[in-house]
Amino acid sequence: MQHNVLILDFGSQYTQLIARRVRELNIFCEIFPYNHIPSDLSTYKAVILSGSPFSVRAEDAPHPELSGIRGKLPLLAVCYGAQYLSHFSGGEVAPSDTREYGRANLSYIKSGETFFEGVSENSQVWMSHSDTIKTLPTNGIRLASTHDVENAAYRIDGETTYAIQFHPEVYHSTDGKAMLENFLVKIAHVPQNFTPNAFVEEIVAEMQQKVGDDKVVLGLSGGVDSTVAAVLLHKAIGKNLYCIFVNNGLLRKNEFENVLDQYKHMGLNVKGVDASGRFLDALAGIEDPELKRKAIGRVFIEVFDDEAHRIEDVKWLAQGTIYPDVIESVSVKGPSATIKSHHNVGGLPDYMKLQIVEPLRMLFKDEVRRVGATLGIDAALLGRHPFPGPGLSIRILGDITPEKVRILQDVDAVFIDGLKSWGLYDKVWQAGAILLPVNSVGVMGDERTYEKVVALRAVESTDGMTADWVHLPYEFLMKVSNDIINKVKGVNRVVYDISSKPPATIEWE
């Protein structure tokens, strides 16, 4: 992969949005923690410094080593990055009299500057800072101001270095995408060659070179990621790809049979393995969500190891890992904490003799779908909602039992089928039901009941990094709630989750 743009992360909640905006320009980019800068910068055409929750004046503020970048590669410093360049290069950063957070408007733009080409006067930008740049760094030239921030943007004379106090990556910065395009394309001359077709050609060639004539075993889930990974690998190595679809006992209702039937017509070599008992035994008595994920990951690896030994001379284990999984599990945010671990991210235990291959590791979800369309995969399959690798185990709060799985499978089926029949499924990015660890009092047929509560969850998103709850019609929610309570034995109350991410996550565990 040609690493055209390097994004250095200082722990900002917006760093992934920078990457998304850059990718939308058909430019490949990659995020690295500020304290783990790649040693070889020869393939990069530009560097972007992210924002940060830190103040540059704090003793524990992030200090990147920019000697290999500054003045040698086009550099765009955003928010914290802009303050960092000023504070440590002859300027002054001080606490702002009034914290500026939210929408602001540019009140001055220096004429003739390529960075602001096509940006309208009074353009709205998004601010998020409590410090402000009082004086510019040495050789700094002011490019823009807002009513409250004099030095909202500047560049360094004699360098291809630009700095902005606001966040162009955030949707509320009206001309943010234009500014990023001006910097990357018109100033840094970064090629816009990251397209689905180019990705397919490059990854197929890379997989052929990496794997050669070796055999690869791939764990299929029935979802978009693993399916696209399988078709990509099949295009690269053909009959040497062995796909395994495991029933972990935590799939949606009838999904094991339905998915196997789906793959029959795709030319893939797929074997179904029912290991549901093995997974449920491993989960017995476990309530902690992180321990659930680790138990499921361990059993997945054990199952794949068993199946791999049945294939003569298999050398590789393929996974449908995508970039948000890597970001959240490896914590490329640097100083940020890991939110959760993913069952399909990371190295393999020593006892396994398989190497990992992850063809989608650098793609966001929407990019995976575009690659899938380029490969000719059926639109209905590409439009499937994401489903967590640990399955329903992390939608059952508390310990896992076969009865709880049965209840949640039935509830989930009513909800998902309802979304489809009402024409709402494709308007939702991800939906599912959560079985809560509480019972509630109810009245059914003049009798008192004390049964389970379920929460319905439906969100809209682009890549899962941020998400908003969906305003489903009240009539639909009323019908689904009524159907669940009447048709699913053991449930007498239904609630709807109206939390967004952040601060909540999409899944409850």
JOGI-V877383 format. One record per residue. N is the residue number from 1. PSI is psi in whole degrees, -180 to 180 (* if undefined). OMEGA is omega in whole degrees, 0 to 359 (none if undefined). D_FIRST is the distance of its C-alpha to the first C-alpha in Angstrom with 1 decimal. Layout:
n:N psi:PSI omega:OMEGA d_first:D_FIRST
n:N psi:PSI omega:OMEGA d_first:D_FIRST
This chain:
n:1 psi:132 omega:178 d_first:0.0
n:2 psi:113 omega:184 d_first:3.8
n:3 psi:82 omega:187 d_first:6.0
n:4 psi:-39 omega:184 d_first:8.9
n:5 psi:131 omega:177 d_first:11.4
n:6 psi:125 omega:177 d_first:12.7
n:7 psi:120 omega:177 d_first:15.4
n:8 psi:124 omega:188 d_first:18.0
n:9 psi:129 omega:178 d_first:20.1
n:10 psi:21 omega:177 d_first:23.9
n:11 psi:14 omega:181 d_first:24.8
n:12 psi:144 omega:175 d_first:25.2
n:13 psi:-14 omega:184 d_first:25.6
n:14 psi:-2 omega:187 d_first:23.8
n:15 psi:-42 omega:180 d_first:20.5
n:16 psi:-29 omega:177 d_first:18.7
n:17 psi:-35 omega:175 d_first:20.4
n:18 psi:-48 omega:180 d_first:18.8
n:19 psi:-42 omega:180 d_first:15.3
n:20 psi:-44 omega:181 d_first:16.8
n:21 psi:-39 omega:179 d_first:18.4
n:22 psi:-43 omega:179 d_first:15.4
n:23 psi:-35 omega:179 d_first:13.4
n:24 psi:-20 omega:177 d_first:16.7
n:25 psi:11 omega:183 d_first:16.4
n:26 psi:37 omega:178 d_first:13.3
n:27 psi:127 omega:179 d_first:11.3
n:28 psi:138 omega:178 d_first:8.3
n:29 psi:164 omega:182 d_first:9.7
n:30 psi:144 omega:181 d_first:10.2
n:31 psi:133 omega:173 d_first:13.7
n:32 psi:146 omega:173 d_first:15.3
n:33 psi:147 omega:182 d_first:19.1
n:34 psi:-26 omega:183 d_first:21.0
n:35 psi:12 omega:175 d_first:22.3
n:36 psi:57 omega:180 d_first:19.0
n:37 psi:133 omega:179 d_first:17.3
n:38 psi:141 omega:181 d_first:14.5
n:39 psi:-30 omega:179 d_first:16.5
n:40 psi:111 omega:181 d_first:14.1
n:41 psi:11 omega:188 d_first:13.7
n:42 psi:-25 omega:182 d_first:13.2
n:43 psi:-8 omega:184 d_first:9.7
n:44 psi:141 omega:180 d_first:11.2
n:45 psi:-18 omega:181 d_first:13.5
n:46 psi:159 omega:180 d_first:15.4
n:47 psi:141 omega:176 d_first:16.5
n:48 psi:131 omega:174 d_first:18.5
n:49 psi:131 omega:184 d_first:21.1
n:50 psi:177 omega:171 d_first:22.2
n:51 psi:-173 omega:182 d_first:25.8
n:52 psi:151 omega:173 d_first:27.7
n:53 psi:-9 omega:182 d_first:30.8
n:54 psi:160 omega:169 d_first:32.1
n:55 psi:140 omega:179 d_first:34.3
n:56 psi:-16 omega:181 d_first:33.6
n:57 psi:-10 omega:183 d_first:37.2
n:58 psi:150 omega:180 d_first:37.0
n:59 psi:-33 omega:182 d_first:37.3
n:60 psi:21 omega:180 d_first:34.3
n:61 psi:144 omega:178 d_first:32.1
n:62 psi:134 omega:180 d_first:28.4
n:63 psi:100 omega:179 d_first:28.1
n:64 psi:153 omega:175 d_first:24.7
n:65 psi:101 omega:188 d_first:24.4
n:66 psi:10 omega:184 d_first:23.5
n:67 psi:-29 omega:179 d_first:24.8
n:68 psi:-3 omega:184 d_first:21.4
n:69 psi:-52 omega:186 d_first:20.5
n:70 psi:122 omega:180 d_first:23.9
n:71 psi:-5 omega:181 d_first:24.9
n:72 psi:-29 omega:177 d_first:21.9
n:73 psi:147 omega:174 d_first:19.2
n:74 psi:132 omega:187 d_first:20.1
n:75 psi:130 omega:174 d_first:21.0
n:76 psi:119 omega:181 d_first:22.1
n:77 psi:123 omega:184 d_first:24.3
n:78 psi:128 omega:173 d_first:25.3
n:79 psi:-102 omega:179 d_first:28.6
n:80 psi:-42 omega:180 d_first:28.7
n:81 psi:-41 omega:179 d_first:26.4
n:82 psi:-41 omega:179 d_first:28.9
n:83 psi:-38 omega:180 d_first:31.7
n:84 psi:-48 omega:180 d_first:30.2
n:85 psi:-37 omega:180 d_first:29.8
n:86 psi:-51 omega:187 d_first:33.4
n:87 psi:-38 omega:184 d_first:35.0
n:88 psi:14 omega:180 d_first:33.8
n:89 psi:36 omega:174 d_first:34.0
n:90 psi:-1 omega:178 d_first:37.6
n:91 psi:-168 omega:180 d_first:37.8
n:92 psi:131 omega:174 d_first:39.3
n:93 psi:131 omega:183 d_first:38.1
n:94 psi:162 omega:176 d_first:40.9
n:95 psi:138 omega:180 d_first:41.7
n:96 psi:145 omega:178 d_first:42.0
n:97 psi:-39 omega:176 d_first:45.5
n:98 psi:125 omega:180 d_first:44.2
n:99 psi:128 omega:181 d_first:40.9
n:100 psi:113 omega:180 d_first:38.8
n:101 psi:127 omega:179 d_first:36.9
n:102 psi:-154 omega:186 d_first:36.1
n:103 psi:141 omega:173 d_first:36.5
n:104 psi:168 omega:180 d_first:37.6
n:105 psi:139 omega:178 d_first:38.0
n:106 psi:127 omega:180 d_first:37.3
n:107 psi:-16 omega:178 d_first:40.7
n:108 psi:134 omega:173 d_first:39.7
n:109 psi:124 omega:179 d_first:36.8
n:110 psi:129 omega:183 d_first:37.0
n:111 psi:153 omega:175 d_first:37.4
n:112 psi:12 omega:181 d_first:35.2
n:113 psi:123 omega:181 d_first:32.0
n:114 psi:-35 omega:183 d_first:28.8
n:115 psi:-35 omega:182 d_first:27.3
n:116 psi:18 omega:178 d_first:30.1
n:117 psi:128 omega:180 d_first:30.2
n:118 psi:1 omega:178 d_first:31.2
n:119 psi:127 omega:185 d_first:32.0
n:120 psi:153 omega:175 d_first:35.5
n:121 psi:146 omega:181 d_first:38.3
n:122 psi:19 omega:182 d_first:38.9
n:123 psi:138 omega:181 d_first:35.4
n:124 psi:134 omega:176 d_first:34.9
n:125 psi:164 omega:182 d_first:32.5
n:126 psi:120 omega:179 d_first:32.0
n:127 psi:150 omega:177 d_first:33.3
n:128 psi:80 omega:183 d_first:33.1
n:129 psi:153 omega:176 d_first:34.7
n:130 psi:-17 omega:173 d_first:38.0
n:131 psi:164 omega:176 d_first:37.6
n:132 psi:155 omega:180 d_first:37.8
n:133 psi:106 omega:182 d_first:37.2
n:134 psi:-47 omega:178 d_first:40.7
n:135 psi:146 omega:183 d_first:40.0
n:136 psi:159 omega:177 d_first:37.0
n:137 psi:172 omega:178 d_first:35.4
n:138 psi:131 omega:181 d_first:36.5
n:139 psi:18 omega:178 d_first:35.8
n:140 psi:139 omega:178 d_first:34.8
n:141 psi:120 omega:182 d_first:35.6
n:142 psi:133 omega:181 d_first:36.2
n:143 psi:-28 omega:183 d_first:34.4
n:144 psi:155 omega:177 d_first:35.5
n:145 psi:157 omega:165 d_first:38.0
n:146 psi:179 omega:181 d_first:39.1
n:147 psi:-32 omega:184 d_first:42.7
n:148 psi:-17 omega:183 d_first:42.3
n:149 psi:109 omega:183 d_first:39.5
n:150 psi:-46 omega:184 d_first:40.2
n:151 psi:66 omega:182 d_first:36.9
n:152 psi:-23 omega:178 d_first:34.5
n:153 psi:145 omega:177 d_first:32.1
n:154 psi:166 omega:171 d_first:32.1
n:155 psi:161 omega:180 d_first:30.2
n:156 psi:120 omega:179 d_first:30.8
n:157 psi:133 omega:180 d_first:32.6
n:158 psi:-5 omega:177 d_first:31.2
n:159 psi:161 omega:171 d_first:27.6
n:160 psi:61 omega:183 d_first:24.8
n:161 psi:123 omega:181 d_first:25.4
n:162 psi:149 omega:181 d_first:26.3
n:163 psi:139 omega:180 d_first:27.6
n:164 psi:140 omega:182 d_first:28.8
n:165 psi:-20 omega:184 d_first:31.1
n:166 psi:178 omega:183 d_first:30.2
n:167 psi:102 omega:180 d_first:27.2
n:168 psi:-19 omega:184 d_first:25.6
n:169 psi:-18 omega:183 d_first:23.2
n:170 psi:141 omega:184 d_first:26.3
n:171 psi:-35 omega:185 d_first:27.8
n:172 psi:-13 omega:172 d_first:31.1
n:173 psi:100 omega:192 d_first:29.9
n:174 psi:-44 omega:182 d_first:30.8
n:175 psi:22 omega:182 d_first:28.9
n:176 psi:-43 omega:181 d_first:26.1
n:177 psi:-39 omega:178 d_first:23.4
n:178 psi:-40 omega:179 d_first:25.1
n:179 psi:-44 omega:178 d_first:25.0
n:180 psi:-40 omega:179 d_first:21.3
n:181 psi:-41 omega:178 d_first:20.7
n:182 psi:-45 omega:181 d_first:23.3
n:183 psi:-50 omega:187 d_first:21.7
n:184 psi:-42 omega:187 d_first:18.0
n:185 psi:-49 omega:186 d_first:18.8
n:186 psi:-31 omega:182 d_first:22.3
n:187 psi:-50 omega:183 d_first:22.4
n:188 psi:-14 omega:179 d_first:19.0
n:189 psi:43 omega:177 d_first:18.0
n:190 psi:131 omega:180 d_first:14.4
n:191 psi:140 omega:178 d_first:13.3
n:192 psi:71 omega:187 d_first:13.5
n:193 psi:15 omega:180 d_first:11.1
n:194 psi:89 omega:180 d_first:9.5
n:195 psi:161 omega:178 d_first:12.0
n:196 psi:-44 omega:180 d_first:12.7
n:197 psi:-43 omega:179 d_first:13.3
n:198 psi:-39 omega:179 d_first:10.1
n:199 psi:-46 omega:181 d_first:8.3
n:200 psi:-48 omega:181 d_first:10.9
n:201 psi:-44 omega:184 d_first:10.7
n:202 psi:-44 omega:182 d_first:7.2
n:203 psi:-39 omega:178 d_first:7.9
n:204 psi:-46 omega:179 d_first:11.4
n:205 psi:-41 omega:180 d_first:10.7
n:206 psi:-42 omega:179 d_first:8.7
n:207 psi:-40 omega:179 d_first:11.6
n:208 psi:-41 omega:179 d_first:14.1
n:209 psi:-40 omega:184 d_first:13.2
n:210 psi:-45 omega:187 d_first:13.1
n:211 psi:-35 omega:182 d_first:16.2
n:212 psi:-129 omega:180 d_first:18.1
n:213 psi:10 omega:181 d_first:21.6
n:214 psi:160 omega:176 d_first:21.8
n:215 psi:144 omega:183 d_first:23.0
n:216 psi:134 omega:174 d_first:21.2
n:217 psi:133 omega:184 d_first:23.2
n:218 psi:133 omega:176 d_first:21.9
n:219 psi:111 omega:177 d_first:23.9
n:220 psi:143 omega:176 d_first:24.5
n:221 psi:-14 omega:186 d_first:26.0
n:222 psi:-7 omega:181 d_first:26.8
n:223 psi:-179 omega:184 d_first:24.5
n:224 psi:-49 omega:188 d_first:21.7
n:225 psi:-53 omega:183 d_first:18.8
n:226 psi:-32 omega:179 d_first:20.0
n:227 psi:-46 omega:179 d_first:21.1
n:228 psi:-41 omega:177 d_first:17.8
n:229 psi:-41 omega:181 d_first:16.2
n:230 psi:-46 omega:182 d_first:19.1
n:231 psi:-39 omega:176 d_first:19.0
n:232 psi:-49 omega:181 d_first:15.3
n:233 psi:-37 omega:178 d_first:16.2
n:234 psi:-38 omega:178 d_first:19.5
n:235 psi:-33 omega:183 d_first:18.0
n:236 psi:-43 omega:190 d_first:16.1
n:237 psi:-1 omega:173 d_first:19.0
n:238 psi:-126 omega:188 d_first:22.0
n:239 psi:-11 omega:179 d_first:25.1
n:240 psi:1 omega:176 d_first:23.5
n:241 psi:125 omega:179 d_first:22.4
n:242 psi:114 omega:183 d_first:25.2
n:243 psi:138 omega:178 d_first:25.2
n:244 psi:127 omega:176 d_first:27.6
n:245 psi:116 omega:186 d_first:28.9
n:246 psi:130 omega:170 d_first:31.0
n:247 psi:106 omega:181 d_first:33.9
n:248 psi:9 omega:180 d_first:34.0
n:249 psi:3 omega:185 d_first:37.2
n:250 psi:23 omega:177 d_first:35.5
n:251 psi:172 omega:174 d_first:34.2
n:252 psi:165 omega:184 d_first:35.7
n:253 psi:126 omega:179 d_first:39.0
n:254 psi:14 omega:186 d_first:38.8
n:255 psi:-35 omega:182 d_first:35.0
n:256 psi:-50 omega:181 d_first:34.8
n:257 psi:-42 omega:183 d_first:36.9
n:258 psi:-41 omega:182 d_first:35.3
n:259 psi:-42 omega:178 d_first:31.7
n:260 psi:-39 omega:179 d_first:32.7
n:261 psi:-37 omega:181 d_first:34.5
n:262 psi:-39 omega:184 d_first:31.5
n:263 psi:-13 omega:181 d_first:29.3
n:264 psi:-31 omega:188 d_first:32.0
n:265 psi:12 omega:185 d_first:31.1
n:266 psi:3 omega:177 d_first:27.4
n:267 psi:9 omega:181 d_first:27.6
n:268 psi:149 omega:176 d_first:26.0
n:269 psi:99 omega:188 d_first:27.8
n:270 psi:134 omega:174 d_first:28.8
n:271 psi:130 omega:177 d_first:31.4
n:272 psi:133 omega:180 d_first:33.1
n:273 psi:117 omega:179 d_first:34.2
n:274 psi:101 omega:180 d_first:36.8
n:275 psi:27 omega:186 d_first:36.5
n:276 psi:-42 omega:180 d_first:38.0
n:277 psi:-39 omega:181 d_first:40.9
n:278 psi:-41 omega:180 d_first:38.8
n:279 psi:-46 omega:182 d_first:36.7
n:280 psi:-35 omega:176 d_first:39.8
n:281 psi:-41 omega:181 d_first:41.6
n:282 psi:-26 omega:183 d_first:38.8
n:283 psi:-10 omega:185 d_first:39.0
n:284 psi:125 omega:176 d_first:42.8
n:285 psi:-3 omega:181 d_first:44.2
n:286 psi:126 omega:179 d_first:40.8
n:287 psi:-31 omega:183 d_first:40.8
n:288 psi:127 omega:184 d_first:38.2
n:289 psi:-36 omega:180 d_first:35.0
n:290 psi:-37 omega:177 d_first:32.7
n:291 psi:-34 omega:175 d_first:34.7
n:292 psi:-49 omega:181 d_first:34.5
n:293 psi:-42 omega:181 d_first:30.6
n:294 psi:-38 omega:178 d_first:30.7
n:295 psi:-43 omega:180 d_first:33.4
n:296 psi:-42 omega:178 d_first:31.5
n:297 psi:-40 omega:180 d_first:28.3
n:298 psi:-45 omega:182 d_first:30.5
n:299 psi:-37 omega:175 d_first:32.2
n:300 psi:-47 omega:181 d_first:29.0
n:301 psi:-41 omega:179 d_first:27.9
n:302 psi:-43 omega:180 d_first:31.4
n:303 psi:-45 omega:179 d_first:31.5
n:304 psi:-37 omega:179 d_first:28.2
n:305 psi:-44 omega:178 d_first:29.5
n:306 psi:-47 omega:182 d_first:32.7
n:307 psi:-36 omega:179 d_first:31.2
n:308 psi:-35 omega:180 d_first:28.7
n:309 psi:-17 omega:177 d_first:31.8
n:310 psi:-10 omega:177 d_first:33.3
n:311 psi:124 omega:185 d_first:30.6
n:312 psi:128 omega:173 d_first:31.1
n:313 psi:33 omega:176 d_first:28.5
n:314 psi:139 omega:186 d_first:25.7
n:315 psi:-21 omega:190 d_first:23.0
n:316 psi:147 omega:170 d_first:20.3
n:317 psi:119 omega:180 d_first:20.6
n:318 psi:145 omega:180 d_first:18.1
n:319 psi:153 omega:180 d_first:18.0
n:320 psi:31 omega:180 d_first:17.3
n:321 psi:136 omega:176 d_first:16.3
n:322 psi:173 omega:192 d_first:14.8
n:323 psi:-42 omega:177 d_first:14.0
n:324 psi:-35 omega:176 d_first:17.7
n:325 psi:-45 omega:181 d_first:18.7
n:326 psi:-44 omega:182 d_first:16.5
n:327 psi:-47 omega:185 d_first:17.8
n:328 psi:-31 omega:184 d_first:21.4
n:329 psi:-40 omega:182 d_first:21.5
n:330 psi:-15 omega:181 d_first:19.8
n:331 psi:58 omega:177 d_first:21.3
n:332 psi:-5 omega:177 d_first:18.5
n:333 psi:-4 omega:178 d_first:21.3
n:334 psi:-97 omega:184 d_first:22.7
n:335 psi:-8 omega:183 d_first:26.4
n:336 psi:159 omega:179 d_first:26.4
n:337 psi:152 omega:174 d_first:27.7
n:338 psi:130 omega:181 d_first:26.1
n:339 psi:-45 omega:179 d_first:27.5
n:340 psi:160 omega:176 d_first:27.2
n:341 psi:151 omega:180 d_first:25.5
n:342 psi:142 omega:186 d_first:23.8
n:343 psi:-20 omega:185 d_first:24.9
n:344 psi:30 omega:179 d_first:21.6
n:345 psi:135 omega:174 d_first:19.7
n:346 psi:-177 omega:184 d_first:19.9
n:347 psi:169 omega:179 d_first:21.0
n:348 psi:153 omega:177 d_first:23.6
n:349 psi:157 omega:186 d_first:27.1
n:350 psi:-31 omega:185 d_first:28.2
n:351 psi:-16 omega:177 d_first:30.5
n:352 psi:142 omega:182 d_first:27.7
n:353 psi:16 omega:183 d_first:26.3
n:354 psi:142 omega:172 d_first:23.2
n:355 psi:156 omega:182 d_first:19.6
n:356 psi:140 omega:171 d_first:17.3
n:357 psi:129 omega:185 d_first:14.4
n:358 psi:88 omega:186 d_first:13.0
n:359 psi:-20 omega:184 d_first:10.8
n:360 psi:13 omega:189 d_first:11.4
n:361 psi:-27 omega:185 d_first:11.2
n:362 psi:12 omega:182 d_first:9.2
n:363 psi:145 omega:168 d_first:11.4
n:364 psi:165 omega:186 d_first:14.9
n:365 psi:-46 omega:182 d_first:17.8
n:366 psi:-31 omega:177 d_first:18.4
n:367 psi:-37 omega:177 d_first:14.8
n:368 psi:-43 omega:180 d_first:15.4
n:369 psi:-40 omega:179 d_first:18.7
n:370 psi:-38 omega:176 d_first:17.3
n:371 psi:-42 omega:178 d_first:15.0
n:372 psi:-40 omega:178 d_first:18.2
n:373 psi:-39 omega:178 d_first:20.3
n:374 psi:-33 omega:179 d_first:18.1
n:375 psi:-4 omega:178 d_first:18.7
n:376 psi:19 omega:179 d_first:22.4
n:377 psi:143 omega:184 d_first:23.1
n:378 psi:135 omega:183 d_first:26.4
n:379 psi:-34 omega:181 d_first:26.6
n:380 psi:-38 omega:179 d_first:29.0
n:381 psi:-41 omega:180 d_first:26.7
n:382 psi:-24 omega:180 d_first:23.8
n:383 psi:2 omega:180 d_first:26.4
n:384 psi:141 omega:177 d_first:27.4
n:385 psi:147 omega:172 d_first:27.7
n:386 psi:148 omega:178 d_first:25.6
n:387 psi:131 omega:186 d_first:27.6
n:388 psi:142 omega:178 d_first:27.3
n:389 psi:-43 omega:177 d_first:26.4
n:390 psi:2 omega:176 d_first:29.8
n:391 psi:-147 omega:185 d_first:31.5
n:392 psi:-7 omega:182 d_first:34.9
n:393 psi:-34 omega:180 d_first:35.5
n:394 psi:7 omega:171 d_first:34.1
n:395 psi:1 omega:171 d_first:36.1
n:396 psi:104 omega:183 d_first:39.3
n:397 psi:127 omega:185 d_first:40.3
n:398 psi:-159 omega:184 d_first:42.1
n:399 psi:160 omega:184 d_first:42.7
n:400 psi:131 omega:173 d_first:41.7
n:401 psi:155 omega:179 d_first:44.4
n:402 psi:-36 omega:181 d_first:44.6
n:403 psi:-40 omega:178 d_first:46.9
n:404 psi:-39 omega:178 d_first:44.5
n:405 psi:-43 omega:179 d_first:41.7
n:406 psi:-45 omega:181 d_first:44.1
n:407 psi:-48 omega:185 d_first:45.1
n:408 psi:-36 omega:176 d_first:41.6
n:409 psi:-42 omega:180 d_first:40.5
n:410 psi:-42 omega:178 d_first:43.5
n:411 psi:-47 omega:181 d_first:42.9
n:412 psi:-41 omega:180 d_first:39.3
n:413 psi:-43 omega:179 d_first:40.3
n:414 psi:-43 omega:183 d_first:42.9
n:415 psi:-52 omega:183 d_first:40.5
n:416 psi:-43 omega:177 d_first:37.6
n:417 psi:-37 omega:178 d_first:40.0
n:418 psi:-44 omega:177 d_first:41.8
n:419 psi:-41 omega:181 d_first:38.7
n:420 psi:-45 omega:183 d_first:38.1
n:421 psi:-26 omega:178 d_first:41.7
n:422 psi:4 omega:179 d_first:42.0
n:423 psi:26 omega:184 d_first:38.9
n:424 psi:-13 omega:188 d_first:37.1
n:425 psi:-46 omega:183 d_first:34.3
n:426 psi:-8 omega:177 d_first:31.8
n:427 psi:-4 omega:181 d_first:32.7
n:428 psi:137 omega:180 d_first:31.7
n:429 psi:-41 omega:179 d_first:28.2
n:430 psi:140 omega:179 d_first:29.5
n:431 psi:152 omega:178 d_first:33.1
n:432 psi:177 omega:180 d_first:35.0
n:433 psi:150 omega:180 d_first:38.2
n:434 psi:130 omega:178 d_first:39.0
n:435 psi:117 omega:184 d_first:42.0
n:436 psi:152 omega:183 d_first:43.7
n:437 psi:38 omega:180 d_first:45.7
n:438 psi:152 omega:172 d_first:48.9
n:439 psi:154 omega:177 d_first:51.7
n:440 psi:155 omega:179 d_first:53.7
n:441 psi:139 omega:176 d_first:57.2
n:442 psi:173 omega:177 d_first:57.7
n:443 psi:120 omega:179 d_first:60.4
n:444 psi:119 omega:181 d_first:60.1
n:445 psi:42 omega:180 d_first:63.2
n:446 psi:13 omega:178 d_first:65.5
n:447 psi:146 omega:178 d_first:64.2
n:448 psi:134 omega:176 d_first:62.4
n:449 psi:157 omega:176 d_first:58.8
n:450 psi:88 omega:191 d_first:56.6
n:451 psi:-176 omega:189 d_first:53.2
n:452 psi:154 omega:174 d_first:49.4
n:453 psi:135 omega:175 d_first:47.6
n:454 psi:146 omega:176 d_first:44.2
n:455 psi:134 omega:176 d_first:41.8
n:456 psi:143 omega:183 d_first:39.8
n:457 psi:128 omega:175 d_first:36.4
n:458 psi:126 omega:183 d_first:34.6
n:459 psi:157 omega:171 d_first:31.8
n:460 psi:140 omega:184 d_first:29.8
n:461 psi:172 omega:174 d_first:26.3
n:462 psi:-45 omega:185 d_first:22.9
n:463 psi:7 omega:178 d_first:20.7
n:464 psi:-9 omega:180 d_first:23.3
n:465 psi:-37 omega:172 d_first:22.7
n:466 psi:156 omega:182 d_first:26.0
n:467 psi:148 omega:174 d_first:28.6
n:468 psi:146 omega:177 d_first:32.1
n:469 psi:149 omega:185 d_first:34.8
n:470 psi:135 omega:177 d_first:35.9
n:471 psi:79 omega:178 d_first:39.4
n:472 psi:146 omega:181 d_first:40.5
n:473 psi:140 omega:178 d_first:44.0
n:474 psi:-38 omega:182 d_first:46.9
n:475 psi:-39 omega:178 d_first:48.4
n:476 psi:-47 omega:180 d_first:45.4
n:477 psi:-39 omega:179 d_first:45.3
n:478 psi:-44 omega:181 d_first:49.1
n:479 psi:-45 omega:181 d_first:48.8
n:480 psi:-43 omega:179 d_first:46.0
n:481 psi:-45 omega:180 d_first:47.8
n:482 psi:-42 omega:180 d_first:51.0
n:483 psi:-41 omega:180 d_first:49.4
n:484 psi:-48 omega:183 d_first:47.7
n:485 psi:-35 omega:182 d_first:51.0
n:486 psi:-31 omega:188 d_first:53.1
n:487 psi:-21 omega:184 d_first:50.8
n:488 psi:111 omega:180 d_first:49.2
n:489 psi:129 omega:177 d_first:51.8
n:490 psi:-2 omega:180 d_first:51.4
n:491 psi:132 omega:177 d_first:50.0
n:492 psi:6 omega:179 d_first:52.4
n:493 psi:137 omega:180 d_first:50.2
n:494 psi:131 omega:176 d_first:47.0
n:495 psi:161 omega:181 d_first:45.3
n:496 psi:129 omega:184 d_first:42.3
n:497 psi:119 omega:179 d_first:39.7
n:498 psi:41 omega:177 d_first:39.2
n:499 psi:143 omega:178 d_first:36.9
n:500 psi:164 omega:176 d_first:33.6
n:501 psi:122 omega:348 d_first:30.5
n:502 psi:168 omega:13 d_first:30.9
n:503 psi:-20 omega:179 d_first:33.4
n:504 psi:169 omega:170 d_first:33.5
n:505 psi:170 omega:181 d_first:30.6
n:506 psi:-51 omega:174 d_first:30.2
n:507 psi:160 omega:180 d_first:31.5
n:508 psi:-19 omega:178 d_first:34.7
n:509 psi:* omega:none d_first:33.6
